[in-house]
Amino acid sequence: MCAFSLRPALPDDLDALTALEQRCFSSDRLSRRSFRKWLKRQHTGLIVALDEQQQLAGYALVLLQPGTRLARLYSIAVDPQQRGKKLGEHLLEAAEDYAHQQRRLFLRLEVRRDNTAAIA
Ligand SMILES: CC(C)(COP(=O)(O)OP(=O)(O)OC[C@H]1O[C@@H](n2cnc3c(N)ncnc32)[C@H](O)[C@@H]1OP(=O)(O)O)[C@@H](O)C(=O)NCCC(=O)NCCS
């Protein structure tokens, strides 16, 4: 069973999302402004995971384009303290569910070649 609860992101998550991004990436981080934009944008699935203390533990961001059955997993991240607990897998499943509900058939993630954790 997953020890984390998943739900769509809310405007109140902005601070925690921005802080999590700092902890998870050393470059190419999404800015607070970007997260705010994705929160407002239609055709976007921003899913957050909370731990038992209701702290943000991870997120997945899915972007859709009209006219294509391909969805893009634009970003996925799990707090370094929470890695290795299958939360990445749960977020990926939630991202797939979202894309499927939106009638997309494929989900693509672009990653660096050396990002073995994300590729796995
Ligand atoms: C990629 C990431 C989200 C994985 O999150 P996670 O919660 O630790 O992953 P899980 O516990 O769900 O792992 C699922 C499987 O992925 C693989 N995996 C996870 N971390 C791995 C690592 N460091 N090295 C190799 N394989 C790994 C394993 O096969 C694992 O299954 P197993 O535990 O049965 O062996 C996390 O490492 C992360 O946030 N990385 C930084 C952000 C990033 O690079 N995002 C992708 C680009 S946008």
The ligand as an ORCA input file, in Angstrom:
! r2SCAN-3c Opt
* xyz 0 1
  C      13.309      9.530    -10.683
  C      12.671      9.622     -9.306
  C      11.372     10.409     -9.414
  C      12.376      8.201     -8.781
  O      11.638      8.318     -7.568
  P      11.600      7.149     -6.460
  O      10.385      7.372     -5.635
  O      12.893      7.108     -5.726
  O      11.465      5.836     -7.353
  P      10.766      4.463     -6.915
  O      11.065      4.184     -5.475
  O       9.327      4.503     -7.318
  O      11.566      3.434     -7.824
  C      10.909      2.661     -8.803
  C      11.965      1.908     -9.591
  O      12.805      2.836    -10.270
  C      14.158      2.342    -10.264
  N      15.028      3.287     -9.543
  C      14.656      4.232     -8.639
  N      15.733      4.920     -8.216
  C      16.793      4.378     -8.862
  C      18.191      4.666     -8.846
  N      18.689      5.657     -8.080
  N      19.000      3.936     -9.655
  C      18.499      2.963    -10.434
  N      17.173      2.642    -10.489
  C      16.349      3.342     -9.702
  C      14.136      0.986     -9.625
  O      13.925      0.028    -10.652
  C      12.904      1.072     -8.750
  O      12.317     -0.171     -8.516
  P      12.867     -1.116     -7.312
  O      12.787     -0.282     -6.058
  O      11.908     -2.273     -7.305
  O      14.271     -1.485     -7.678
  C      13.616     10.313     -8.277
  O      14.872      9.662     -8.313
  C      13.840     11.794     -8.525
  O      13.055     12.631     -8.067
  N      14.925     12.164     -9.220
  C      15.267     13.584     -9.441
  C      14.336     14.256    -10.403
  C      14.468     13.704    -11.808
  O      15.560     13.439    -12.299
  N      13.306     13.550    -12.488
  C      13.251     13.021    -13.849
  C      13.515     14.024    -14.882
  S      12.186     15.171    -15.030
*
